[in-house]
């Protein structure tokens, strides 16, 4: 098949894209909008691949088999090397749950569905992005999903006059409108779904059509026009990379900046000074040539570093990781990609397909076996089965149970990614735990407290008990506190309480760590409601969070020296001090409300720790583990015996 003439400035654009992405991943606080490099890639890809399809369809030389054979030779060599490297490295370096995730994402990567898998995993309770070494393959999924149907669609449209133009503009328009519509309701879906991203590749396709059909020619594009287009496009790209940030609703309207900017730079061509002198310079072209393997290599290396450290690696590691990525990318390009890409015949294609199937089967096996926990490197680490059980994740076995869901059905449950609803038995509830995930984390402790077995305990709700919607600005439609859903939950919980007069005690947790006056007033209203219903209110002060993956407190296959997980008691004092205005204000108007300072769990004297007797007190960066929740009850019991002894009195609830 015919290929478009080589343009070094487009390789320069590739360099800009990949450097932006790499720097964003390494230093997100410095290059805040570097993630738009992916959008630059989309436009470039749409332009180059559509140029091949358009020109060959026009000449009657297009072959589906040859097209996909070229895609295999272009994508598979570097991709398979990275995927297999992750599997091999993971065997020696990862814990079972981490290796299980690698296996799952290797299968998704070989099938080009990573974007869909990640969309399914996404949400507030998803594991930290930096702990997913193959997270970046989402963009490859979008791109290859586009090329599954795009050649066929163009082939069908080629039988009708102006079919190419109608097809390209139609896909562009529909996809863009879906992007604008869906992002209002589900930002995560808009980010990962192919249909909300196809317009970016179609912009490149439209540019290819305009070039092929002489809308853009050297005679039409004067030097001054080319310089103007390139300058405006470069400014748009600069603004996108430096000014956009991950908190914006992206793609949405914000993606127009890098997409249009890239299109203008491509349209300008080699007549433009920026294209000719900067983008087509040797260093830019060199980075452009290795851009694909560099994109593939950099993120797993950074991610494995984060897994080893239990948090974002330091600056020095990131610099070394970037250098290693560049070296590996160059070697992959030089010794693998070039040989395969310039080969003829089906030998390499068949080989690559077979290897990809082997990679998928290997990943599937690892995933199906739960990450192969019997590997010697796992067995020899400090991660006993008991310790590993504590890291079951934020959405743990205490998220929901049928007793609660059947007795207290909330209408929006099917529309939410998570919903906390746990009930200890079928009797009437007597103690209710209210708040978000930081309230739900108390449930296993309460149900395992031998002095509270006479209580039927309910943990329900997912939003801040005070009803502060400011905490949920910008969340997507699957979030349980999206828009009016928080208000619906309040009404639902109020109705539950009104219908269950057996409830004697309410435990509240997950409140703001730095409450302002508006927040305090909102909480006062909610607390007064509970007291008016005859319920004794116990507020747990905010608990200490590690802010890093607590797995770092233990040796693992990749981490031979555990992190020192002790810290100064000053953190406890500072946290209590920031919450004190709420305590003092509520105590004035609601003197019967009790406050339990729960951080005695972590601290003894002037030192505190995130582990106890070789066990983790947290299961992730912020939530208590099952062990931590149960251990907390010994402190609560001692406190409650002095401050609210009636909670242990069976006669109070008639049991």
Beta strands, then each sheet from edge to edge (+ up, - down):
strand 1: 421-423
strand 2: 431-435
strand 3: 457-460
strand 4: 505-509
strand 5: 536-540
strand 6: 566-568
strand 7: 594-596
strand 8: 603-604
strand 9: 607-609
strand 10: 611-612
strand 11: 615-616
sheet 1: 1+ 3- 2- 4- 5- 7-
sheet 2: 6+ 9- 8+
sheet 3: 10+ 11-
end
